[in-house]
Amino acid sequence: MIPSAFRVKPQTRPFITLALYCQGTKSTKSLHKQPPFQSLLDYLGRHPGLYRFIRWSVCFGREAGLQKRALGALKLKAGDTVLDLGCGAGVNFALLEEKVGAGGRIIALDYSEGMLAQAKALSVRRGWGNIEFIQGDAARMTLPENALDGAVCTFALSAMPNDDGAICRVAASLKPGAQFVVFDAKAFTGPAKFFNPVAGPFFKHTTNWDYEKDVVGKIKMAFGRTEVHEFNGGCNYIAVATRIT
Ligand SMILES: C[S@@+](CC[C@H](N)C(=O)[O-])C[C@H]1O[C@@H](n2cnc3c(N)ncnc32)[C@H](O)[C@@H]1O
């Protein structure tokens, strides 16, 4: 929920500063509200086949292509540092490694022990020695400011209790001109919105995913410059936000 003191008319949004928006999003929401959901994610971390099936289903079988398109939007070069926020079992690592190379760095942050264990095992199997793993809450991460060349968050922001806080932390940690790419799910738009009252509460209950949250709106408020592309009846989207200042 955007704090009322900081809600502005749509036409003024591009001019709102990051500092102004993020000052208004300091929230007391924290992870102690998350345990049932986190234990489910720990479980899915130990059952990667089931997790891959769920991921495939929520993208109607298009997740590989959409993931490639999302990560392809990150303007990274060899040697860069990139954040994978809510990295889960490490599904984005291979594509990120291709971009930053062995001389670059991936910071992989996640709250779930089970997911991080899978991600670490994957990095060992693939011989990726440039990934730094952090277990913690995205809204409380303490990365240095102006340090990242890019950041990505796939299917995680919409399930975070304090998504505003996470967005602001990412924005502050990016270098000016760097991008934050979000590939996620949201409520259907158009004729398919008929499914929202059924699919929404189901996913809210099982994964903490909140279909009523306006994650895209919050990204736009924090960053200003944001391109959004929708797929699958509007229920999947890729948002590419650029830190302007
Ligand atoms: C559905 S999984 C997505 C994982 C991966 N990015 C992918 O695309 O498959 C959501 C991930 O977000 C993580 N997560 C949820 N809330 C978080 C928070 N507040 N801080 C850090 N990670 C969080 C979960 O632990 C989980 O691994």
The ligand as a Tripos MOL2 file, in Angstrom:
@<TRIPOS>MOLECULE
LIG
   27    29     1     0     0
SMALL
NO_CHARGES

@<TRIPOS>ATOM
      1 C1          8.5840  -18.3090   -6.0460 C.3       1 LIG1
      2 S1         10.2450  -18.2120   -5.4980 S.3       1 LIG1
      3 C2         11.0950  -17.5530   -6.9200 C.3       1 LIG1
      4 C3         12.5150  -18.0090   -6.9650 C.3       1 LIG1
      5 C4         13.2850  -17.6700   -8.2520 C.3       1 LIG1
      6 N1         13.5960  -16.2730   -8.3300 N.3       1 LIG1
      7 C5         12.5450  -18.1300   -9.4680 C.2       1 LIG1
      8 O1         12.3190  -17.3360  -10.3870 O.co2     1 LIG1
      9 O2         12.2040  -19.3110   -9.5520 O.co2     1 LIG1
     10 C6         10.1880  -16.8080   -4.4330 C.3       1 LIG1
     11 C7         11.4730  -16.6470   -3.6560 C.3       1 LIG1
     12 O3         11.4480  -15.4030   -2.9530 O.3       1 LIG1
     13 C8         12.0200  -15.6070   -1.6770 C.3       1 LIG1
     14 N2         11.5180  -14.5710   -0.7670 N.ar      1 LIG1
     15 C9         10.2390  -14.3440   -0.3920 C.ar      1 LIG1
     16 N3         10.1840  -13.3180    0.4660 N.ar      1 LIG1
     17 C10        11.4440  -12.8740    0.6100 C.ar      1 LIG1
     18 C11        12.0260  -11.8260    1.3430 C.ar      1 LIG1
     19 N4         11.2870  -11.0160    2.0780 N.pl3     1 LIG1
     20 N5         13.3640  -11.6590    1.2630 N.ar      1 LIG1
     21 C12        14.1340  -12.4690    0.4830 C.ar      1 LIG1
     22 N6         13.6310  -13.4830   -0.2370 N.ar      1 LIG1
     23 C13        12.3100  -13.6880   -0.1760 C.ar      1 LIG1
     24 C14        11.5500  -16.9860   -1.2850 C.3       1 LIG1
     25 O4         12.3040  -17.5360   -0.2440 O.3       1 LIG1
     26 C15        11.6560  -17.7370   -2.6140 C.3       1 LIG1
     27 O5         12.8790  -18.3870   -2.7720 O.3       1 LIG1
@<TRIPOS>BOND
     1     1     2 1
     2     2     3 1
     3     2    10 1
     4     3     4 1
     5     4     5 1
     6     5     6 1
     7     5     7 1
     8     7     8 2
     9     7     9 1
    10    10    11 1
    11    11    12 1
    12    11    26 1
    13    12    13 1
    14    13    14 1
    15    13    24 1
    16    14    15 ar
    17    14    23 ar
    18    15    16 ar
    19    16    17 ar
    20    17    18 ar
    21    17    23 ar
    22    18    19 1
    23    18    20 ar
    24    20    21 ar
    25    21    22 ar
    26    22    23 ar
    27    24    25 1
    28    24    26 1
    29    26    27 1
@<TRIPOS>SUBSTRUCTURE
     1 LIG1         1 GROUP 0 **** ****
